Amino acid sequence: MSAASPHEAERYVGLMSGTSLDGVDAALAEIGPDGQTRLLQTHYLPYPDSLRAQLLALHAPQPDEIHLAACAANALAHLYAEAVRSLLEGIAPGSVRALGCHGQTLRHRPADGYTLQIGNAALLAELTGITVVADFRSRDIAAGGQGAPLVPAFHAQALRHPDRHRVIANIGGIANITDLPPDGPVRGWDTGPGNMLLDAWVQRHRNARYDRDGAWAASGHLHPGLLAVLMRHPYLQGPPPKSGGREQFNLDWLDATLTHLNEAIGPADVQTTLLEFTALSLADAVKRECAGVQELYVCGGGAHNGALMQRITAHLPEVDVATTAALGMDPDWVEALAFAWLARQAVHHAPGNLPAVTGARGERILGAIYPA
């Protein structure tokens, strides 16, 4: 680990691979002693189809899954290392203080006291020659928290306004929000599905990774009966702090819901209704829990879905809705930046969680450190 004065800016890499299972976001950041973060370089590396299929299969129990998960973790480490090499082209790895790697979530079950993100951080440190910080969520869960969401601490550091009441909405596979009032505690939680069901449905019916700009969803018609059933999902009724994932929102659940309705609904109409489900569940959470909000800024893949942005805006007519680009932060790289910042917190022995967000018993230093 390269040494630096506590009064100097340092370079960190953040790696994020989320529930969308699309690929690796890699960001190089310069972080000052006050925690202010500046994005220097980025690189995106898509998952090979074979690895994506392996990871998707590992979300459900299967024979020999321990061996299969370990092999997938090694493959991920090599992919992460490739992303880092491309990110740092022309930059000495020794100039990077540490690398924060979220890993790929296979199980997130805080009610059972565990979460599992794979990626073989030890191998990643060997391959890159950079100190790796990984397994950020386990310590928060050990302290009684949800282990998620973790990005609100970064949002509070980088995007809070002294006078305006802001909400940051990160729409990846799962959607989560961070409530940033000028005064009072920062809060955050997963509101429900983001792109996860939309991506799965369009892949099944149109063999596409995602519904570009929500065009397919915009071509269909909303099915009020289906939407009403989706909105009764028990997860949506519970108060924060809470976190969700594929365990709650998946194609098996959607198929069972459609079967129970016992009504023929066209695939495009299902897509339209799934998009409305994402928008409405997020907007309802904002209206219910973030009284007085003035601005909502969206980041993550959902920021590029024009149809989704329109529906969120329609549900929040008194709120100024935009992407984080309006704040000078590219919406594609907020999460990767957050894990660069979380790595910085770990190596400086500073807390990375917000107990009001995760429900943990107190602030904790997050992450396991694998020195270069």
ABEGO torsion letter per residue (X at the ends): XBBBBAABBBBBBBBBBBAAGAEBBBBBBBBBAAGBBBBABBBBBBBBAAAAAAAAAAABBBBGAAAAAAAAAAAAAAAAAAAAAAAABGBBAAABABBBBAEBBABBBAAAGBBBBBGGAAAAAAAAGBBBBBGAAAAAAAAGBAGOBAAAAAAAAAABBAABBBBBBBBBABBBBBBBBABEBBBBBBAEBBAAAAAAAAAAAAGBABBBGGAAAAABBBBAAAAAAAAABAAAABBOBBBBBAAABBAAAAAAAAAAAGBBBBAAAAAAAAAAAAAAAAAAAAAAABBGBABBBBBEAAAABAAAAAAAAAABAABBBBBAAAAGBBAAAAAAAAAAAAAAAAAAGBBABBAAAAGBAEBBBBEBBBBX
